[in-house]
Amino acid sequence: MSFQDPDRLVFGGRLRYRIFRGVTVLIGAVLVHITLGVLYCFGNFSPYLVSYLRERTSSKNVRYGNASWILTLMCAGQGACMILGGFLESKIGTRLAIFIGCCTLTTATVLSYFSIHTFGTLILTYGAVFGCGIGMAYSPAMTLAIKWLPKYKGPVAGAVVAGFGLGAMIFNPIITIYINPDNKNASYAPYSDKPTEKYFHDPADKDLLDRVPSCFLVMAGFFVVLQVLGNLLLKAAPPPETVYEDFYESTGIRSTEDLIVNKASEEIGIQKNPSTSSDSSAIYLPDLSPREIYKKPQFWVFWVGFICNVQGINYCTLMWKEFGQEFIDNDLFLAGVGSAGSVANALSRIMWGTLGDRIGFKPTMLILQSIFAILYIVFFYTQHLTKWGYAVFVVLVFGCIGGSFAIYPAATVREFGITHSTSNYGLVFTSMIVASFLNLGTMNLLAPEISEQHMQWVTAGFLVIGLVATATFKSRYQRQGIISEKAYRSIAQDSS
């Protein structure tokens, strides 16, 4: 039997409706992810937050490195609640799970207006609870879009998480223009051993500091609008059989996996294990659940690699602006750099996702981690360039940040199947918990003792460890001798 693409066989209204509805669901998922992506505003927001805490609360000794507590709890909450999001999706449905996540995030933002007066409570609301909201809505929104458009896993995942990257592009200017409309620069340097570590200070910056708490309410208002629109566009995905049943009846192929295996068998040739039968089902590896994937080496390659990548992600998210303030006295310019970085973060997710579909997980991730590590090795020297040279490097680093969040979700679906994709990716994402606390330790224990240049080199070292882990990756199909590397890449491309 010769292989034919089902999209070419099914010309009925059902397929056209699925594509149209899939696009609207994709737009809704992107809108939701834009609000979740405010996480990447933390680097721009933290100078105002830390300065406010120092000047208006009892936390007089809080420094930029201590702000990593908020980011750590935010990322840890996201990682922990990714599994909760998958559980809620299986019990109450995808749309309601996403809605609960959105409500949690917006509520945490409103509560932060009140909790900012105490550093500990701010860590709880803007850190842990805010992160839980991100985690509950993150994966269900992405997998819902993938289920509507299953032929395009990589680009769809990239497009959804591109919305996550765009969040900072939209909200960084809002935060800066609202809090600092006069483009004041942080000028107070309280530590003689670190004269470049500067903060906003009363009474010179009184009006600026007055506006910091109410900025949380402004952001919450924008969240409500975007989340309501996004949730209205979402719709539960029909099972694949309702769309492709005509194709199945005419070909005898009963599943997407059969489709992939038939194409591979006829067009590129699958190297079957001699112990298996000639039937295509004998070489089909079934979808795995979270209880099964943690026993697989592929899971641990994803998990360790993600931990290492997050060291580069969190360091830049937390410190890019603080580093830039040391030699650039223009707050609006720095906010613009952050917005440009968020655009790179967003667009690169589509690029990395598409590249992952074309050449496979392993070579794509090796390229990303290599570039990421090199950027951190040389990043310190951008202070000797013009402010535009610094901006280019920040944009390039943010371009690497987006890759992990586009490559790993599609690779998880491809490697372990789509049946439990939300919960499976949630389990992979638990690495964010370990990674965030590791980053907390380095920022609070190591960073004060070494130079900023050496801290960036430590971050590059973690990325090299991740690169070594990625180099050991082999798919389940390859490890069982079912297909070659070339065949696996071809199947990966066609199934996405």
Summary of the structure (lengths in Angstrom):
residues: 496
radius of gyration: 23.4
end to end distance: 22.4
largest distance: 80.0
contacts: 1839
relative contact order: 0.15
helix: 79%
strand: 0%
